[in-house]
Amino acid sequence: VVIESKLSEVEFPTYYFDLSNEEFQDIEDEKFRVRLAMSFVDVVASKKGQIVVNGHRKFFDTKELSFTMDLTDDIVKGSNSVKIKPKKTIELRELRADLVE
């Protein structure tokens, strides 16, 4: 028995977060920055891939239990999208977008 797959590409989920007018203005005024925080289940394995924020690609490569990345330059007022495209399967425990001073 031979099983063939016709999947040409894996579709990764897209996550969304909103920024109010006030939050976006505080970011524009450089009072705050936007930080993406990823927490992983596996502390040993290497985790590599792309993070696509509103169409802008960034890359990550870590063996740590958590990883943070600044998204300030890629965010927009209102709805923002984040897609994680790992090189191989990873288990995310938590994905957060935070405003930080």
C-alpha positions in Angstrom: 0.0 0.0 0.0 1.4 3.4 -1.0 -0.1 6.6 0.4 0.7 9.8 -1.5 0.0 13.3 -0.3 -0.8 16.1 -2.7 -0.1 18.8 -0.1 2.3 21.3 -1.7 2.6 23.5 1.3 1.6 23.5 5.0 -0.8 26.2 5.9 0.2 27.8 9.2 -2.4 29.6 11.4 -2.4 33.4 11.5 -2.9 35.1 14.9 -4.3 38.6 15.3 -4.0 41.4 17.8 -5.5 44.9 17.8 -4.0 48.3 18.7 -6.3 51.1 19.7 -5.7 54.6 18.4 -4.3 55.6 21.8 -1.9 52.6 21.9 -0.7 53.3 18.4 -0.2 56.9 19.2 1.9 56.0 22.2 4.0 53.7 20.0 4.4 56.5 17.4 5.5 58.9 20.3 8.0 56.2 21.3 6.4 55.8 24.8 6.0 52.1 24.1 7.3 49.3 21.9 5.6 46.1 20.8 7.2 42.9 21.8 6.3 39.4 20.7 7.0 36.7 23.3 6.9 33.0 22.4 7.2 30.3 25.1 8.0 26.8 24.0 7.3 23.4 25.6 10.7 21.9 24.6 13.8 23.4 26.2 16.3 21.1 24.4 15.4 21.2 20.7 16.5 23.9 18.3 13.6 26.1 17.1 14.1 27.9 13.8 11.7 29.6 11.4 10.0 32.8 10.2 7.7 35.2 11.8 5.6 37.1 9.4 4.1 40.3 10.8 1.7 42.2 8.6 3.6 40.8 5.6 7.1 41.6 6.9 9.4 38.6 7.5 11.6 38.2 10.5 13.6 35.1 11.5 14.1 33.2 14.8 16.7 30.6 15.9 16.8 29.6 19.5 17.2 26.6 21.8 15.8 28.5 24.8 12.5 27.9 26.5 11.3 31.4 25.4 12.1 33.9 22.7 11.2 37.6 22.3 11.3 39.9 19.3 10.6 43.6 18.8 7.7 44.2 16.3 7.4 47.9 16.7 8.6 48.8 13.1 6.1 46.4 11.5 2.8 47.1 13.4 -0.1 49.2 12.2 -3.0 50.9 13.9 -6.0 48.5 14.3 -5.7 44.9 13.4 -2.2 43.3 13.1 -1.4 39.7 11.9 1.3 37.3 13.1 2.1 34.0 11.4 4.7 31.6 12.8 6.4 29.4 10.1 8.8 27.0 11.8 11.3 25.0 9.8 10.1 21.9 11.7 7.2 21.2 14.1 7.4 23.2 17.4 5.1 23.3 20.3 4.2 26.8 21.5 3.0 27.0 25.1 2.2 30.7 24.8 2.3 33.5 22.2 1.9 37.1 23.3 2.1 40.6 21.9 2.9 43.1 24.7 3.3 46.9 25.0 6.6 47.6 26.9 8.2 50.8 27.9 
